[in-house]
Amino acid sequence: MPFATALSTQADTMRAVREVVDRGRAGGTGDADLALLFWSPHHRETIVGLGTALQDEIPTRCLLGCPGETVIADDREIEDGPALCLWLARWSKPVQVTPFALDVEQTGEGYTLLGWPDRLAEADPKRSLVLTLGDPFTFPVDAYLSQLKSESAGLPIAGGMASGGQQPGDNFLLLGSEIVPTGAVNVLLQGELGYRAVVSQGCRPLGKPLVVTKAHENVILELGGKTPLAQLQEMWLTMTPRDHELVQRGLMIGRAVSEYRDTFRRGDFLVRHLTGLDQNTGAIEVGDRMRVGQTVQFHVRDAESADEDLRLLLQSAGPATGALLFSCNGRGTRLFSGPDHDATAVRQTVGKIPLAGFFAQGELGPVGGENFIHGFTASVVLFEDR
């Protein structure tokens, strides 16, 4: 098998490592091109001294790891109790693997990111992928995405920000045998990866797409020549009682990432929260910068919509033989009525494949061909290697 997942729920870190290493080897990948390790906060203190031992125990060209308040392994999401998960990948075709760490250096003009590999500039976006595991307290993810966009346009990113820590210094990252206390650890993969990136924002659209006809900064003053409030009032008359409830609970708005489409569908909109509504002017405030000419659509989110959105996007993505899943720490049993929802949905939709990941404090993934940091999403990378 090209991919393998190994899980241990042992509380003792040394025993857990031994268990996942033995199970990973039994998975039959041989020496791995890539190994990812995710651990629960229970292992925070003892994982620090295991970098060298792990590198010796796991024969791989690249080892990355980070903590997650919930660890995902196959069809399980371990929200309570200790967990350590190892995911191994060995592609049948040649794949270039370039691990790198990024850290922040303060300068007179602010800060800059250090550690970029030369190969990033040469990477073909259609045959490359960057996996990123970052520390939410010390890694400037917006600056990271902006710099990557300007220097390596179109190069897809997936991953998530470590979770479970309560303050800077709590989230140790792993790069090979080295413990990295700040910034982000990454790997650039190049070659015949056979991957598809899916970002489920857990929403469904309401009404129809509308064009912004007047805006300032993050405030929409007119939609389709009317105030946003007037558009909402017209839409309200056609909505179901359930939709009324969801709108009152929390309305969101999605902006089309690309305007060069005749029609818009799921996955074309970057969804952001509606943060304010002025009853006097009918304007709305959005958690994103808006501009005239953009296409937007109102959205709502609940457990049912999140389940439907994830399954529909996975179905359209096609088959896979291995996968990574970075879910928001606001999902799980905080959103759904039972445990293991996202992991089960992936395996029920694309097959019982080796799956690993964690609940993140911000998920990375492309929408409409552009990379973003998300909240409340499930960011999935599906690999097919036969």
PEFENCOR-V724019 format. One record per helix or strand of 3 or more residues. SS is the DSSP state (h for helix, s for strand). FROM is the first residue (numbers start at 0). TO is the last residue. Records with the same first field share a line. If there is no record, write none. Layout:
SS = FROM-TO / FROM-TO
//
This chain:
s = 2-7 / 33-38 / 62-66 / 70-72 / 75-77 / 83-88 / 94-106 / 109-113 / 127-133 / 156-160 / 172-174 / 177-179 / 183-190 / 194-199 / 202-215 / 218-222 / 250-255 / 268-276 / 283-285 / 294-300 / 321-327 / 353-359 / 362-366 / 369-373 / 377-382
h = 12-25 / 40-56 / 118-121 / 124-126 / 140-150 / 227-235 / 240-248 / 302-316 / 331-333 / 340-349
//
